[in-house]
């Protein structure tokens, strides 16, 4: 047991947790004022849902010894850790050699909690609350935990293949971003009735982006699972990529609309944070600048495509997290260097095969997330129905469903 590592990981876990209220504010500011409470509730209540699910079964499915499901190794964990049974105060010989195993499980819990919360931006302002609850439970168990096992468990098939994902480019962002696109397609467009869809509180969104940026240091640097040089490297490249993407997004927005967008700055920062996530333990600050600069322009372009194809992904989850996560995972295969970790090399260090491995990981994640999410949404729709009524949507979910309003007249 190392007290320094333990102290850092306690802090990193708390940092990732604060990303949930950060996301709540980021998303909450982007919706119309009649739906701000419901949007914030998705992140806040989602943390409560997944916290219980993770202790009961999610962690075991993700990090338990391999279940050899249907005779196929590497797909999902068994039930050895159900209810956190055998998840004790001593270090683990596999995942957390210098900190309590239960602390590692708590750190991973925060990742599990924020991932389905990201998807909620796609169906903001029109989904039934009960349907959101059931969807979150099913998606956490059936999509997040298996993919986490593939990539991060020592006996996961993508882990054994050599896929690199330091903090969640495939597990968190690609899975949630592509799932968000499926949900948006299936739930349909919002009822507008002459209303604009502009953000109701841009300062709230920027504050949320700032909290996300702050919490992301725990997200990425904490994934070193130690207070060491790798954590410090992940910390600086995280900040660098976010800054670079902010510059690119704002620049692209200015060239397109001749306005310096404050919302664009917030979205650009998040795009850079998403893209650097899988690479944060493998690239130098120079690589981080390149990833951030490309991610800002790429994700901004994806928002324009979304407008063109008329998919109502309300808060651009696919454009930022789906596109940013996929790009970051592939860029890791190119820019990973032994200068950061000796045994991990990408194309620039002469290991062209890493790019192919990353492609396999991305393709597998996308395929599974898309199919599984489609099935889950159809089940939820059959059991509870997806959407609130047109009358409730026009009134606003805050008043219609929660019986409260965010702002008094």
N, C-alpha and C positions, 0 to 999 in steps of 0.2 A: 504494500500500500504506500502510495506517495501522496503526502499531504498537499504539496503544491499542485499536482495534477488534479487531485480531488477538489481543491478550492476553485481551480479554474473551471472545471467541468460543472460544478454547481452554478457558477456565474454564467457559463455558456448556456446551460439549460434555461436559466431565467431569461437570458437575452433572446433565445428563440421563442420563449413563451410570449414575450412582449411584442413579437411580430404579429400575434393574433389581434390585439387591440390596434396595432399599427395598420393591419390590413382592414380592420373594421372602419377606421377613420378614412383610409385611402379610398375604399369602395363607397363608404357612406357619403363622402363629399361629392362623388361623381353622379349619384342618382338624383332624381327629383325629390324635393323636400317632403313630399307625402309618403315616401318610401324609405327614408333614411333610417328609421328605427329597425325596420325589418331587415335591412341590409346589414346593419351593425349586429343585429341578433344572430345572423348566420355565422359570423365568426365567433362571437362570444359563446353562444350556446353550442356551437360545433366543438369548441374546446372541451366543454363538459361531456358531450356525447362520446368523443373519441377517447377521452381520458379513462372512461369506464370500460369501453370496448377494448382498449389497448391492454389494460390490466387483466381483463377476463380472458381474452383470446388472441388479440392482435399481435402482441409481442411474441407469443409462442409460435404463431404462424409465420412470422417474419424471421425470427432469430432462433427458434427452437431447432434441435437436431433434425435433419432432413427426414421427411415422412415417407419418402420413396413412393409417392402417390401414383397409383396405377402401375407400379413397377418402374416408374420413370424417376430417376434421381434429380435433385436440384430444383424442384418446382415449388415446394412449400415446406415449412417446418411442421413438426409434429406437436402434440399437445403437452409436452414435458413442462412447459412454463405457464400453463393455464392458471389464472388467478395469481400470477407471479409466484407460483409454487417453484421452489428451487432457485428463485431470483433473490439472492441473499446479499449480505453486507460485505462479503469477501470479494476480492477481485476474481474475474473470470480468466481462465487460462486461454480463452479464444478471443474475446472481444474487448476486454477491459482489464489489462494485466496489472494496472497500477491504481485503479479506482474501484470503488464498490460496484459490483455487477448491477445492483439496483439503480445506481446513478446512471450507468450506461443505458439502462432500460428507460429511465425518466427522460434522458436526453433524446433518445429515439422517439419517445412519446410525442414530444413537441413537433417533430417532423411529421409524424403521423397525423397530428391535429391540424397543422396548417395546410396540408396538401388538399383534402377535400374542401377546406374553406376557400381555397383559390378558385375552385370550380364555381362557387356560388355567384361570382361576378357575371357568369354567362346567363344565369336565369334570374337575375335581379329584377324586382318589381312585378313578378308575375307568377311565382311558384307557391303552391300551398305549403304552409309551414309543416304540417304532418308529413307531406311528401318529401320535404327537405330532410326531416329527421330520419325517415326510413332510408332514403337514398344515401345519406351520410353513413349510416350503420353498415349497409350492404356494400357500399363502395370501399369503405375502410377495410372491411374483412376480405372481400373477394377480389379487389384490385390492388390496393396499396400494399397490403401485407405480402401477397405472393411476389409482386415485383421487387419489393425490398429484399425478400429472400433470394431471388435470382441474382441480384446485383451485390448485396452487402453481406449476406450470410456466407460463412466460410465454405459451405458445401452447396451454395447456389450455382446454377449452371452457367450463368453469365460471369460470376466471380471466377469460376474455374477456367472459363474461356479466356479471361484476362481483360474483361471490359473495365474501363476506368471511369469512375463516377465518385469523386471525392465527397460531395455533399448533396447530390440529388438532382443532377441535370435530367437523368432519365426517370429515376424513382419518383421525384417530386414534380418537376416542371413539365417534362414531356407527357407524363401520364395524365396530369391534371389538365394541361392545355388541350390535348386531343380529346379528352373526356368532355371538357367544356364545349368544344365544337359540336360534339354529338348531342349534348343536352340542348344547346341552342337550336340546332336543326330540328329536334323532335318537339320541343316545347312551343316553337313558333315565335313570331314577332310580338312586341308589345303593342297594346292599344294606345294610340296617340291622341286621336280626336282633336287635332289642331294644336296640341301642346308641343312645346319644344322639349328636347331631351338633353339640354345643356346641364352641366354640373350645377348643383344648387349651392355648393359651398367649397370653393377652390382652396381657401386657406386650410380647411379640414383635410382635404386631399394631400396637400403639401406636408402638413404635419404628419399625416399617416405615412407618407413616403419617407419622411425623416426617421420615424420610428422603425420602419422596415429596414432602412439603411443601417441604423444603429444595431438592431437585432441581428442583422445578417452577419455581423462579426462573430456572434456566437454560433450561428448556422454554419459558417465555413471554417473559421479558425477553431471552433469547438470540435470539428470533425477530425482534427488531429488526435483527439482523445488524450491529450497531454499538454502541459505547459512547456512547450519546447520551440525550437527553431522553425519547425514545420507550421506550427500554429501562427507564429509571427509572419511567416511568408504568406500564408493564406489570408491573414489579416490585411496586409498591405496590397496584395493583388485584388482583393475584394473591393477595397476603397478605390483603387486605381481604375478598375473596369467600370465601376458605377459612374465615376467622374467622366471618363471618356465617352461613355454612352450618353450621358446627359448632354454633353457638348454636341454630339452628332445628331441626336434627336431634335434638339432646339434648332440647330443649323438647318436640318432638312425641313423642319416645319416652317422656318423663316423663308427658305427658298421657295417653298410650295405656296404659302399663304401670306408672306410678307408681314408676319406678326411674330413677335418673340413670345412664345406660349409658356405660361407658368405651368399649366397642366402638362404640357409637353416635357418640361424639365423634370417633373415628378415621375412621369411615365418612363422617360429615358433612363433615369437613375435605376428604376426597378428592372428595366430591360437589361442593363449592364450587370446588375446583381444576379439576375437569372442566368445569364450567359456564362458568367465566371464560376458559377457554383460547381459544376462538375470538374472544372479545370483548376480550382483554387489550390489544390495540393500538389499540382504538377507543373505549373508554368511560372515564369519569371514576371516581374513587373512590366517588362517590354511586351511579353506575350499578352498580358492583361490589357495593356493599352490597345493592342490590335483587336482583341476580342471585344472590348468595349466600343471601339469606334465602329466596327462592323455591325455589332448587335444593335446599336442605336438606330442606324439607318435601315437595317433589315427589318426590325420590329416596327418601325414607323411605316415602312412600305407595306407591311402586312396589315396594318390598320386601314390603309387605303384600299387594299384588296377586299377586306371585309365589307367596307362600304359599297364596293362595286358589285359584290355577289349577293348583297342584301341579306346576309345572315345576321340576326340580331344577337350576337355575342355582346351583351349589353356593355360590359366593361373591358372588352378586348383581352380576355383571358388567353384565347388561342394565339393572338398576335404577339403578346408579350411572353407568356409562359410556354406555350407550345412551340412557337418559332424560336424564341430565345433559348429554350432548353435543348431543342434538337441541335441548333447551331453550336451551342456551347459544348455539347457532347461530342460532336464531330470535330470541333476545333481542338478539343483535348487530344484527339488522336493525332493531330498535326503538330501541336505546340508543346506537348508534354516533353520535358527534358530532364536528363539525369543531373543537371545542375541543381534541381530542387530535391528530387528523390532518385537515388542512384539506380534503382532497379526498374524505373518506369521511363520509357522512352517512346517518343512519337516520331512522326515523319521527319521532323527537323534533326533528330538524332539518329536517323538512318533506319528507323523501324517503321517501314511503310505498312506492315501488316496490322499495326495498331489502328489505322484508319478503317480497315475492313472489319476489325473486331468491334469498333465503335458503331459502324453501320449496322452490324448484326444486332447489337444491343438496342439501338434506336428503333430498328424495324420491329423487333420482337415486342418492345414496350408499346409502340404505337398500335400494332396489330391486336395485342391482348387488351389494351385499355379501350380501344374503339369497340371491339366486339362485346367485351364484358359490360361496358357502360351502356351500350345499346340494349342489351338484355335487361340490365338493372332498371333502366328508365321505363322500359315496356312493362316490367313487373310492377313497378311503383305506380304507373299510370293505371294499370288494370286493378290494383288493390285500392288505391286512394284517389286516383286522378291527379294529374300534374298541376293544372292551372287553377287559380282562383277564377271566379266568374268575371265577366266583362264589367258588371256593375261594381264589384269590389275593386277591380283594377282601376277603374275610373276614379273611385273614391280615394284609393290609396291603401296599401296594405297596412300601414301603421294604424289607421283608424278602423279599417274593416276587420282586420284579424287580431291586432294587438290591443285595440281600444285605447290607444294613446297617440299623442302627437309630439313631435320633436320640439316644435316651437309654438309658443302661444302667440296669437295674433296681437 
